[in-house]
Amino acid sequence: MSLLASSSSCNYKYIVFPSFHGPDVRKTLLSHMRKQFDFNGITMFDDQGIERSEEIAPSLKKAIKESRISIVILSKKYASSSWCLDELVDILKRKKAMKQIVMTVFYGVEPFEVRNQTGEFGIAFNETCARKTDEERQKWSKALNEVANIAGEDFLRCDNEAKRIEKIARDVSNKLNATPCRDFDGMVGLEAHLTEMESLLDLDYDGVKMVGISGPAGIGKTTIAKALQSRFSNRFQLTCFVDNLRGSYLSGLDELRLQEQFLSNVLNQDGIRINHSGVIEERLCKLRVLIILDDVDHIKQLEALANKTTWFGPRSRIVVTTENKELLQQEWKSYPQKGFQWLALRVTQLCGKLPLGLCMVGSSLRGKNEEGWEEVICSLENNIDRDIEEVLRVGYESLDDNEKTLFLHIAIFFNNQYVHLVERLFADGDLDFKRALKILENRSLIEISFSSRIVMHRLLQQVGKKAIQKQEPLKRQILMDAREICYVLENDTDTRYVSAILFDISGIDEVYIREGAFRRMSNLRFLTVYKSKDDGNDIMDIPKRMEFPRRLRILKWEAYPNKCFPPKFHPEYLVELVMKNSKLEYLWQGTQPLKNLKEMNLKGSSNLKALPNLSNATKMEILKLSDCKSLVEIPSSFSHLQRLEKLRLRGCISLEVIPADMNLEFLYDLDMRGCSRLRNIPVMSTRLYFLNISETAVEDVSASITSWHHVTHLSINSSAKLRGLTHLPRPVEFLDLSYSGIERIPNCIKDRYLLKSLTISGCRRLTSLPELPASLKFLVADDCESLETVFCPFKTSKCWPFNIFEFTNCFKLDQEARRAIIQRPFFHGTTLLPGREVPAEFDHRGRGNTLTIPLERKRLIEEESIEDNYESGSDQASEEDSIEENYGSGSDHQASEEDSIEGSYESGSEQASEEDSIQEENYEESIQESYEAGSDQVSEEESYESGSEQASEDENEFEHSEEASEDYKWSNTNL
């Protein structure tokens, strides 16, 4: 039978199918179970006295397919019926093919009696098999063995059958995910929304209802929908939460493909295939279902998945969440009625497509006919801006001037940034930052996340942008419009109120800046110049003697065109200096006061020849000099950077000199990859965690390695002159020596119990591998042409569910080495070995396209336990979120302005050619917070970008839509 045909017959008409021997349990245990199941709302198939025969009835096979769970009641005489045994075989096939849940009940028999067919159960089985073929006997025996290994309820030693039956009913509900979770306990305001939604769903109504939840991103739609599913799923035969629908239709999935995925989720069956659009109705029309379609953004999604109420069984409920309320209006044709769509379009145009504006106008339109709509819209056309702004700006207008200033800067620059970092940037001004921030939080204009980040909803960011646009031009605090900025820089205008400039020069034909353009900007603190689209044109002319404002806190200027800063450059207040891809050859002459500087980023400034004296930058934490290809020497003043934590020198191909013994106490992350002229690695810090000295000319690291007491990630790949290592850091977890000239690996590697990954690909001089630690999970030794021997026995981590060991093109490996690799204990994962023949150690062989391998149950349970332990441990491991602080980059271009996603050192499974393609930003922010927390156990981090589009699911605004009809009900609620 094809998968499609098999799937088409499965409607989950029943929750439970019981397999039992009637004379043993029908009038006792089964009747009590049926009563308890009915009480719990669990539908169980009733055979109604179907006459038993030699072959299982088609009606029973159909019932098995239409049931979500099968419960096998194994009694003393169960095996006396070939009907029961065939039924069991069919159930287990269904379990394997369609993931049907199978539960067991042992009634008067021991599990081992069923498993081995012994005792009274075995006698009954042998009597049944006496009349059958050996093939049937083996088939039944295998099925009994398999079902006996499913943990179940044992009634042989049961003191209270009633309580045991109640437990079975609870277990069935739990397996259906019918027990509400506690994830939503304590959420302020959620209960009121759930109460209202329960009223809208009207669960006692026998018809089908569809309810929509609409509103802007981050407003809490998904949270409410998930809470609904958790609370009410036990009232339905099937429940399904279909998420990530956004873009699913527009990305190329046709209607049938979308329906296939939908049915697979609803029915919990993989691989469903359909060939016509009526299958959803065929499969679900008799089932009471709760379907939640989350984040719908295209009308075709609703037409494909919930086009008609007749598709679903009586008392079903469909909940749709969307940012676009118009989708709900278009889809459910009873609202709006004919003639309303054009009026709805006029409303969206009047509201500027702001969801909150649509909510406000919609509340005045609810329940009105077409004439009433027209009347309201006509009155709104003259005062639409005022009315909507009154709603959007009510919180903003209640602030004083200082609080408004902070609100605007957060909206444009500092959304999703750390509180302490933003506070530092306002430290020199008159603003009482802590007080103003607390007021914004108390008035729900921002929230402080659990990680101490400032989070502002994007609707409120739009309020901020509009507020800036409404300011008088000569009193505007933040300049964002490129043409306005050009005018200000070219003309002598009054700019004393300007505190921040966000200047996107993309699309500007030419920019001319006067020498005194910034002279009157005494309040300018944040200056960012960037290109959202790189057109390759240098369109900016900067006077050599131009004066920057003295009190700048952030200066970010992408592709700065001059060779040095102006003579009157005063960086004493700077916190961040970012001049990526600049034409700078040097920064300034002499020693500048840099007491506030925390970060300097000169990445890609390929003409930079020398660095200034940085002895006064005693608070600097991050210094990025990657791809400064003309830089020859690091100045001795670096020894004064005692707070430096991260130093990027990647791709400094001319760098030859680094001062020795700088002893930077807090430096934990050092990247010198690609410094091809660097021969010696000085002792720069004893607190390094991440060290990359790949593609350097280093020959010997023995003098430095003794100081690397904390290094967990060490990469020395593609260092052709490196011949050997005498020592390895004890805490090392990831070690990459690939494509180096190393000839031997130190024996001490066996004692590095934290080592997870070792990459030695392309080490053509390496002849042997010493004993490796059991903690190793990844070993990549491809193209080790001289490798002959490995230590025996070959250890493997027992606690890691998947290992990779690659020896591609290691043709000199002797047979003992190959045998050690193949026969290592606790094998999970992948091994690659060269050769043309199947190794002799492979015991299971066969001809043709199939191979049967008998598996030991004990080993399978052991491996399952290993995987479970690993997965639970992974959940507890802290994945530190390290986010690049993109101050001043603006909410609309943070991703392009600052490449903030920078991953950890490679795990060791990549070859050098692949690593060459990895940019510095794929390394940047790895695991920094674990260092800052002082932990020696460095977690494998997950870095992500700190764009300002992240929205909180805990906003205090939430919107339904309401229109009464036979099948649909809408509501509108604003907190």
Sequence and secondary structure as in RCSB ss.txt:
>XXXX:A:sequence
MSLLASSSSCNYKYIVFPSFHGPDVRKTLLSHMRKQFDFNGITMFDDQGIERSEEIAPSLKKAIKESRISIVILS
KKYASSSWCLDELVDILKRKKAMKQIVMTVFYGVEPFEVRNQTGEFGIAFNETCARKTDEERQKWSKALNEVANI
AGEDFLRCDNEAKRIEKIARDVSNKLNATPCRDFDGMVGLEAHLTEMESLLDLDYDGVKMVGISGPAGIGKTTIA
KALQSRFSNRFQLTCFVDNLRGSYLSGLDELRLQEQFLSNVLNQDGIRINHSGVIEERLCKLRVLIILDDVDHIK
QLEALANKTTWFGPRSRIVVTTENKELLQQEWKSYPQKGFQWLALRVTQLCGKLPLGLCMVGSSLRGKNEEGWEE
VICSLENNIDRDIEEVLRVGYESLDDNEKTLFLHIAIFFNNQYVHLVERLFADGDLDFKRALKILENRSLIEISF
SSRIVMHRLLQQVGKKAIQKQEPLKRQILMDAREICYVLENDTDTRYVSAILFDISGIDEVYIREGAFRRMSNLR
FLTVYKSKDDGNDIMDIPKRMEFPRRLRILKWEAYPNKCFPPKFHPEYLVELVMKNSKLEYLWQGTQPLKNLKEM
NLKGSSNLKALPNLSNATKMEILKLSDCKSLVEIPSSFSHLQRLEKLRLRGCISLEVIPADMNLEFLYDLDMRGC
SRLRNIPVMSTRLYFLNISETAVEDVSASITSWHHVTHLSINSSAKLRGLTHLPRPVEFLDLSYSGIERIPNCIK
DRYLLKSLTISGCRRLTSLPELPASLKFLVADDCESLETVFCPFKTSKCWPFNIFEFTNCFKLDQEARRAIIQRP
FFHGTTLLPGREVPAEFDHRGRGNTLTIPLERKRLIEEESIEDNYESGSDQASEEDSIEENYGSGSDHQASEEDS
IEGSYESGSEQASEEDSIQEENYEESIQESYEAGSDQVSEEESYESGSEQASEDENEFEHSEEASEDYKWSNTNL
>XXXX:A:secstr
  HHHHHHT    EEEEEE  HHHHTTTHHHHHHHHHHHTT  B   TT    SS  HHHHHHHHTEEEEEEEEE
TTGGG HHHHHHHHHHHHHHHHH  EEEEEEESS HHHHHHT HHHHHHHHHHHTTS HHHHHHHHHHHHHHHTS
  EE TT S HHHHHHHHHHHHHHHTT S  STTTT TTHHHHHHHHHHHHTTT SS EEEEEE STTSSHHHHH
HHHHHHHGGGSSEEEEE   TTTTTTT  HHHHHHHHHHHHHT TT   SSTTHHHHHHTTS EEEEEEEE  HH
HHHHHSS GGGS TT EEEEEES HHHHHHHSTTSS TTHHHHHHHHHHHTTT HHHHHHHHHHHTT  HHHHHH
HHHHHTTTHHHHHHHHHTHHHHTS HHHHHHHHHIIIIITT BHHHHHHHTTTSS  HHHHHHHHHHTTS EE T
TSBEE  HHHHHHHHHHHHHS GGG SEE  HHHHHHHHHS    TT  EEEEE TT S EE  TTTTTT TT  
EEEEE SS  S   EE  TT    TT SEEEETT  SSS  TT   TT SEEE TT   S   SSB   TT  EE
E TT TT     B TT TT  EEE TT TT  B  GGGGG TT  EEE TT TT  B  S    TT  EEE TT 
TT        S  SEEE TTS     HHHHTT SS  EEE TT TT  B S   TT  EEE TTS   B  GGGG
G TT  EEE TT TT  EE    TT  EEE TT TT  EE SS    SS S EEEE TT TT  HHHHHHHHT S
S  EEEE   SS  TT     SSS       HHHHHHHHHHHHHHHHHHHHS         TTS TTTHHHHS  
    S  S S HHHHTT  GGGTTTTTHHHHHTT SS          TT   TT S   B     SSB       
